Amino acid sequence: MRLKLLFLLAAVLLPLGQLCYAAQLITPEEALASQTEPELLLMQSAAPDPLAPVITLADLSALDKPLKNPFSMEIFFKSQAGVGLDLSSFKALYGTFKIDITERLLKEATKTLAGLKVANVEVPSGRHKILLRINDSQGRMAEKELSFMVE
């Protein structure tokens, strides 16, 4: 009887614990390293290709004010001139050192017809930059840098 009660209690409480889970997209060590290093000055390459894909966010104005953990974002990709996207080329690079967080982001993301929806993620408090990249099937690359603050 006691064992049945424990199993019943576990069955009820386990899903509640999962609801409170937020995926850690960036470690505190990565955030600290990126925030304490000066920005690297890179030479500007050629102007972006006007036929490259376009990367946008569902609510870009949400990045204008500090975010609270956990948060969500929706990223849209749009190809141009009837060319397909190469979704396998997608990259998410974090901070000054361009740490590849692609797999972490994709693990938490839901793929949609138009892009990716990332829900319930956490990053350490402070300023952050994530560079998003994607290519189309012709090899043209789009980049979008997201800069945001987390309380």
N, C-alpha and C positions, 0 to 999 in steps of 0.2 A: 504494500500500500504506500509506504513512504517513498519507494523508488518511483512509483507511478506519479506521485505528487511532484517529485523533483523533475521528472521528464516533462510534466505538464507546465511547471513553472519555467523551465528552460525554454520550452516552445513558445511561451508567451513573452518572455523577457528578451530573448535573442533578437527578434526583429526590431524591438525598441532600441537596442544598442546599435543596430545597423543604421537606423534613422539618424542618429547623432553623429555618425561617422563623416568626417570631412577629409578628403585626400590632400596630403601635403604635396603641393606642386613644386615648391622650392624649399630647400633645407635652410635652417637658420645660418649655417656656415656659408652656404652659397650667397645668401643675401648679404651677410656681413662682408664677405670678400668683395662683392661687387660694389657695395656702398662705400667702402673705404678706399678703393682705388680710384685714381683720377681717370676721367674719360680718355680713352685712346682717340687720338686724332687720326682719322683715316682719309686717305686721298679720295676725293669724289671720283667715282668711275663715270663712264659715259651716261648720258641722260637715260632715264628709264624708257624702255620700248613702249610706245603708245598702244601697241597691240598686245602687250603682256596682260595676264589676268589681273583682276582687281580684287583686293582683300578689304572687307569692311566689317564693322561690328554692328550688331543689332542696335545698341544704344551707346554710341561713342560719347555722348555727353555725360554718361555715368562715370567716365574716367576723370571728369573735371573736378570731382569732389572725392574725398577719401572714401575708400571702400571699407566695409566691415567683413571680417571673416565669419563664416564661410561665405563665398560669393559665387556668382555664376556669370558666364558670358556666352554669347553666341557669335560665331565667326562665319562670315559668308565669303565664298569664292565665286567669282564670275569670270568665265573665259570670254574672249572677244573674237570677232570675225568667224564665228561658227567652229572654232577649234576646241577640242576637248581638254580637260584638265588632267594632269598627271598627279593623281592623289598620292602616289607613292613618293613623290618628291617633297611633300610637305615637311617643313622643319619649324621648330620652335626653339629659339636660342635665347638664353637668359643672360642679362646683365652685361657688364663690361667685358667679361671674358667669353661671352657667347657660349655658355654652357648649354649643351644639347639636352633639352628637357622634352623633346618630341615624344618619346615613349611614355613618359609620365603623363603628359597631357592627353595623348591618344588613349591611354588606359582608362582615363576618367571621362573621356568625351563620348558623346553619342553622335554618330554620323547622320546627317540629314541630307536631303536632296540638294540643299544649297551650301552645305559646309559642315561645321561642327558646333555642337552645343556642349559646353562644359559647365557642370553644376556641382555645387557643394565642394569647392576647393578652398584650401587655405594657403596663405603665404605669410611669412613673418612681417611684422609691422615695419613700415619704412617705405622708401621710394623704390620702384621697380621698373625695369624695362624688359620687354619681351619682343624679340624680332621674329615675325612670322614670314615664312617664305613658301612659295608654291610655284611650280612651273606648269605651263600648258604642254600639250603634246608636241608642240613645235620647239620646245626648249626655252621659250621666253619666260623669264622669272619675274615674279611680283614680290615685293617686300612691303611690309607694314610694321612700323614700330609702335608698340603700345607702351605708353608711359603712364604709370598710375601710382597712387599712394594708398597704403593700407594702414588703418588706425591700429 
